[in-house]
Amino acid sequence: MKITKFEEIPVIFDVKTLSRILNISATTAYKITKDESFPSFRVGRKILINKAEFLLWLDGRSFIKEKRR
């Protein structure tokens, strides 16, 4: 199930939810979380993402694309 509304994104979410938000595979979502600039953290073996930090990261990524044009 794809997440299509901002309100549907949980405050803290996992990689499976990240893949649904971005409409990408779980493998690609895990690769993104390995990037040092990506705002994720671990609790045990589970990788979690904070919604507010994720949205800031996402906004920053779109800014980078705009600068490249």
GROMACS elastic network, one bead per residue, 0.5 to 0.9 nm:
[ bonds ]
;  ai    aj funct       b0    kb
    1    20     6  0.66687   500
    2    17     6  0.87024   500
    2    19     6  0.86143   500
    2    21     6  0.62461   500
    2    22     6  0.83299   500
    2    23     6  0.66869   500
    3     6     6  0.80265   500
    3     8     6  0.63433   500
    3     9     6  0.70764   500
    3    17     6  0.81839   500
    3    20     6  0.59308   500
    3    21     6  0.51000   500
    3    22     6  0.82878   500
    3    23     6  0.83739   500
    4     7     6  0.87628   500
    4     8     6  0.73035   500
    4     9     6  0.87391   500
    4    21     6  0.72104   500
    5     8     6  0.53853   500
    5     9     6  0.72948   500
    6     9     6  0.57166   500
    7    10     6  0.77020   500
    9    12     6  0.82686   500
    9    13     6  0.76855   500
    9    17     6  0.81965   500
    9    21     6  0.77421   500
    9    51     6  0.71042   500
   10    13     6  0.57743   500
   10    17     6  0.87568   500
   10    50     6  0.84859   500
   10    51     6  0.67702   500
   11    49     6  0.83617   500
   11    50     6  0.60374   500
   11    52     6  0.74513   500
   12    48     6  0.65471   500
   12    49     6  0.55744   500
   12    51     6  0.58402   500
   12    52     6  0.89073   500
   13    16     6  0.81594   500
   13    17     6  0.61047   500
   13    18     6  0.72161   500
   13    47     6  0.85917   500
   13    48     6  0.55471   500
   13    49     6  0.53076   500
   13    50     6  0.66773   500
   13    51     6  0.72925   500
   14    17     6  0.54116   500
   14    18     6  0.63533   500
   14    19     6  0.89084   500
   14    46     6  0.75249   500
   14    47     6  0.59906   500
   14    49     6  0.60999   500
   15    19     6  0.62235   500
   15    20     6  0.86711   500
   15    26     6  0.69113   500
   15    29     6  0.61633   500
   15    30     6  0.65293   500
   15    33     6  0.80265   500
   15    46     6  0.86221   500
   15    47     6  0.65268   500
   15    48     6  0.67835   500
   15    49     6  0.76926   500
   16    19     6  0.52300   500
   16    20     6  0.65289   500
   16    21     6  0.88633   500
   16    25     6  0.86674   500
   16    26     6  0.60836   500
   16    29     6  0.76957   500
   16    30     6  0.88640   500
   17    21     6  0.61504   500
   17    22     6  0.86611   500
   17    26     6  0.89372   500
   18    21     6  0.50602   500
   18    22     6  0.61989   500
   18    23     6  0.81300   500
   18    24     6  0.82393   500
   18    26     6  0.81034   500
   18    29     6  0.64255   500
   18    30     6  0.89924   500
   18    49     6  0.81619   500
   19    22     6  0.53359   500
   19    23     6  0.55016   500
   19    25     6  0.57507   500
   19    26     6  0.54673   500
   19    27     6  0.85644   500
   19    28     6  0.77176   500
   19    29     6  0.54259   500
   19    30     6  0.86347   500
   20    24     6  0.66916   500
   20    25     6  0.81574   500
   20    26     6  0.85200   500
   21    24     6  0.80061   500
   22    25     6  0.88034   500
   22    29     6  0.83788   500
   24    27     6  0.82627   500
   24    28     6  0.64154   500
   24    29     6  0.67162   500
   25    28     6  0.52624   500
   25    29     6  0.62954   500
   25    30     6  0.87642   500
   26    30     6  0.61879   500
   26    31     6  0.86424   500
   27    30     6  0.52119   500
   27    31     6  0.63720   500
   27    32     6  0.88337   500
   28    31     6  0.50035   500
   28    32     6  0.63146   500
   28    33     6  0.88470   500
   29    32     6  0.51206   500
   29    33     6  0.64813   500
   30    33     6  0.51883   500
   30    34     6  0.66530   500
   30    47     6  0.87521   500
   31    34     6  0.53138   500
   31    35     6  0.71116   500
   32    35     6  0.55175   500
   32    36     6  0.89569   500
   32    38     6  0.69056   500
   33    36     6  0.77412   500
   33    37     6  0.85973   500
   33    38     6  0.57625   500
   33    39     6  0.75352   500
   33    40     6  0.62546   500
   33    41     6  0.88298   500
   33    47     6  0.80316   500
   33    49     6  0.87877   500
   34    37     6  0.85751   500
   34    38     6  0.73083   500
   34    40     6  0.85455   500
   35    38     6  0.54643   500
   35    39     6  0.87772   500
   36    39     6  0.78395   500
   36    40     6  0.89533   500
   37    57     6  0.78774   500
   38    49     6  0.89246   500
   38    53     6  0.87727   500
   38    54     6  0.75898   500
   38    57     6  0.67757   500
   39    48     6  0.88585   500
   39    49     6  0.64013   500
   39    50     6  0.72407   500
   39    53     6  0.60754   500
   39    54     6  0.61203   500
   39    57     6  0.71569   500
   40    47     6  0.65911   500
   40    48     6  0.55882   500
   40    50     6  0.70199   500
   40    53     6  0.85708   500
   40    54     6  0.81651   500
   41    46     6  0.83677   500
   41    47     6  0.57380   500
   41    48     6  0.53774   500
   41    49     6  0.64374   500
   41    50     6  0.84447   500
   42    45     6  0.63711   500
   42    46     6  0.55314   500
   42    48     6  0.59561   500
   42    49     6  0.87401   500
   43    46     6  0.53216   500
   43    47     6  0.65807   500
   43    48     6  0.73141   500
   44    47     6  0.81541   500
   49    52     6  0.88943   500
   49    53     6  0.76925   500
   49    54     6  0.67139   500
   50    53     6  0.54535   500
   50    54     6  0.59866   500
   50    55     6  0.86572   500
   51    54     6  0.50223   500
   51    55     6  0.61444   500
   51    56     6  0.86773   500
   52    55     6  0.52677   500
   52    56     6  0.63840   500
   52    57     6  0.87170   500
   53    56     6  0.50891   500
   53    57     6  0.61453   500
   53    58     6  0.85503   500
   54    58     6  0.60443   500
   54    59     6  0.85241   500
   55    59     6  0.60339   500
   55    60     6  0.84895   500
   56    59     6  0.50749   500
   56    60     6  0.61521   500
   56    61     6  0.86493   500
   57    60     6  0.50604   500
   57    61     6  0.62381   500
   57    62     6  0.88520   500
   58    61     6  0.50585   500
   58    62     6  0.64833   500
   58    63     6  0.87880   500
   59    62     6  0.52743   500
   59    63     6  0.64080   500
   59    64     6  0.88791   500
   60    63     6  0.50175   500
   60    64     6  0.63675   500
   60    65     6  0.88702   500
   61    64     6  0.51311   500
   61    65     6  0.64991   500
   61    66     6  0.88389   500
   62    65     6  0.51228   500
   62    66     6  0.63305   500
   62    67     6  0.88108   500
   63    66     6  0.51000   500
   63    67     6  0.63487   500
   63    68     6  0.88748   500
   64    67     6  0.51949   500
   64    68     6  0.64949   500
   65    68     6  0.52538   500
   65    69     6  0.68944   500
   66    69     6  0.55985   500
